Amino acid sequence: MKNKTNAMRMLDAAGISYRVMEYTVDENDLSGSHIADEIGMAHEQVFKTLVAKGDKTGHVVFCIPVDLEIDLKKAARVTGNKRIEMVHVKDLLALTGYIRGGCSPIGMKKKFPTYIDASACEHDRITVSAGVRGAQLLLDTDKLIGFVNAVCENFTV
């Protein structure tokens, strides 16, 4: 990749190694399953980043395997909220600095509480978005969790 993203610069500054895995962007299919197939990774190792807002805590970030869905009731419970709702796509860029299909848990405009699905701990390495469509970052799961100060919980369907 020619240009480094904010997520890459932050990992570089922290001395955390990663591998950039590029893929062809299909504007008609921004699904994580498509990305996993394109980069040749097991779907359970490719994580998508979702942003939500809780009624008590405000904005929270969730990373889940691409083939799973978030259970909003479980997510609310895990984050100490009574209710949680997904942030609308049109608000994503202003809030995080990232667009749909390129949202990374690393390097958002503001640091939000981050939760990674517990299944990530079953893998030595997982991928998350590099902060742009067309690139994923493959990195050590424990280092990612530590870097974003994430909580590992089960909050998927």
C-alpha positions as CSV (number, residue, x, y, z in Angstrom):
1,M,0.0,0.0,0.0
2,K,1.4,3.3,-1.1
3,N,-0.1,5.6,1.6
4,K,-0.2,4.8,5.3
5,T,-3.5,5.2,7.0
6,N,-3.9,6.8,10.5
7,A,-4.3,3.3,11.9
8,M,-1.0,2.2,10.4
9,R,0.8,5.3,11.6
10,M,-0.5,4.7,15.1
11,L,0.6,1.0,15.1
12,D,4.0,2.0,13.7
13,A,4.4,4.6,16.5
14,A,3.5,2.0,19.1
15,G,6.0,-0.6,17.6
16,I,3.2,-3.1,16.8
17,S,3.8,-5.1,13.7
18,Y,1.1,-5.8,11.2
19,R,0.7,-6.9,7.6
20,V,-1.4,-5.0,5.1
21,M,-3.8,-7.3,3.1
22,E,-5.2,-5.5,0.1
23,Y,-8.4,-6.5,-1.7
24,T,-10.4,-5.3,-4.6
25,V,-13.3,-3.0,-3.5
26,D,-16.7,-4.0,-4.9
27,E,-19.0,-1.0,-4.4
28,N,-21.9,-3.4,-4.8
29,D,-20.6,-5.7,-2.1
30,L,-18.9,-4.1,0.9
31,S,-19.6,-7.2,3.0
32,G,-16.9,-8.6,5.3
33,S,-17.5,-12.0,3.8
34,H,-16.5,-10.7,0.4
35,I,-13.4,-9.2,2.0
36,A,-12.5,-12.4,3.8
37,D,-12.8,-14.3,0.5
38,E,-10.7,-11.7,-1.3
39,I,-7.8,-11.8,1.2
40,G,-8.0,-15.6,1.6
41,M,-8.7,-15.6,5.4
42,A,-11.1,-17.6,7.4
43,H,-14.2,-15.6,8.0
44,E,-14.0,-16.0,11.7
45,Q,-10.6,-14.2,11.7
46,V,-11.8,-11.2,9.7
47,F,-13.5,-8.6,12.0
48,K,-15.8,-5.8,11.1
49,T,-16.0,-2.6,13.2
50,L,-19.4,-1.3,14.3
51,V,-20.2,1.9,16.1
52,A,-23.2,2.3,18.4
53,K,-24.5,4.7,21.0
54,G,-25.7,3.6,24.4
55,D,-28.3,5.4,26.5
56,K,-25.8,5.8,29.4
57,T,-22.3,5.5,28.1
58,G,-22.5,7.3,24.8
59,H,-20.6,5.9,21.8
60,V,-19.1,2.5,21.9
61,V,-17.1,0.4,19.3
62,F,-17.6,-3.3,18.6
63,C,-15.5,-5.6,16.5
64,I,-17.1,-8.9,15.5
65,P,-16.4,-11.6,13.0
66,V,-17.8,-10.7,9.5
67,D,-20.4,-13.5,9.4
68,L,-21.9,-12.7,12.8
69,E,-24.4,-10.1,13.9
70,I,-24.4,-8.0,17.0
71,D,-27.1,-8.8,19.6
72,L,-28.1,-5.3,20.8
73,K,-29.5,-6.6,24.1
74,K,-26.3,-8.4,24.9
75,A,-24.2,-5.5,23.8
76,A,-26.2,-3.1,26.0
77,R,-25.7,-5.4,29.0
78,V,-22.0,-5.8,28.4
79,T,-21.5,-2.0,28.0
80,G,-23.6,-1.0,31.1
81,N,-26.4,0.4,29.0
82,K,-30.2,-0.3,29.1
83,R,-30.5,0.4,25.4
84,I,-28.0,0.6,22.5
85,E,-28.5,1.6,18.9
86,M,-26.3,1.5,15.9
87,V,-24.9,4.8,14.6
88,H,-26.4,5.8,11.3
89,V,-24.0,5.4,8.3
90,K,-24.3,9.1,7.4
91,D,-22.9,10.0,10.9
92,L,-20.0,7.6,10.8
93,L,-17.4,9.8,9.0
94,A,-17.9,12.9,11.2
95,L,-17.9,10.8,14.4
96,T,-15.0,8.4,13.7
97,G,-13.1,9.8,10.7
98,Y,-13.9,6.6,8.8
99,I,-16.4,5.7,6.1
100,R,-18.6,2.5,5.9
101,G,-16.4,-0.3,4.7
102,G,-13.3,1.3,6.0
103,C,-14.0,1.8,9.7
104,S,-11.1,0.7,12.0
105,P,-11.1,0.3,15.8
106,I,-7.6,1.9,15.6
107,G,-7.2,5.7,15.1
108,M,-10.7,7.1,15.3
109,K,-11.1,10.8,15.9
110,K,-11.9,10.1,19.5
111,K,-11.1,7.2,21.8
112,F,-14.3,5.3,22.5
113,P,-14.8,2.2,24.7
114,T,-14.1,-0.8,22.5
115,Y,-15.4,-4.3,22.7
116,I,-14.1,-7.3,20.7
117,D,-16.1,-10.5,20.4
118,A,-14.6,-13.1,22.6
119,S,-14.1,-15.4,19.6
120,A,-11.1,-13.3,18.7
121,C,-9.2,-14.9,21.6
122,E,-9.4,-18.2,19.8
123,H,-7.0,-16.9,17.1
124,D,-3.4,-15.7,17.4
125,R,-4.1,-13.1,14.7
126,I,-7.1,-11.4,13.2
127,T,-7.7,-8.7,10.7
128,V,-9.5,-5.4,11.1
129,S,-9.9,-2.6,8.6
130,A,-6.8,-0.5,7.9
131,G,-9.0,2.6,7.8
132,V,-9.8,2.6,4.1
133,R,-11.7,0.4,1.8
134,G,-9.4,-2.0,0.1
135,A,-7.1,-2.8,3.0
136,Q,-7.2,-4.9,6.1
137,L,-4.5,-5.1,8.9
138,L,-3.5,-8.6,10.0
139,L,-2.1,-8.3,13.5
140,D,-1.6,-10.2,16.8
141,T,-4.9,-10.4,18.6
142,D,-3.5,-9.7,22.0
143,K,-1.6,-6.7,20.8
144,L,-4.7,-5.3,19.1
145,I,-6.8,-5.8,22.3
146,G,-4.1,-4.1,24.4
147,F,-3.6,-1.3,22.0
148,V,-7.3,-0.3,21.8
149,N,-7.8,-1.2,25.4
150,A,-10.6,-3.5,24.4
151,V,-12.9,-5.7,26.5
152,C,-13.4,-9.2,25.2
153,E,-17.0,-10.3,25.6
154,N,-19.7,-12.4,23.9
155,F,-22.3,-10.0,22.4
156,T,-23.1,-11.7,19.0
157,V,-26.0,-13.7,17.7
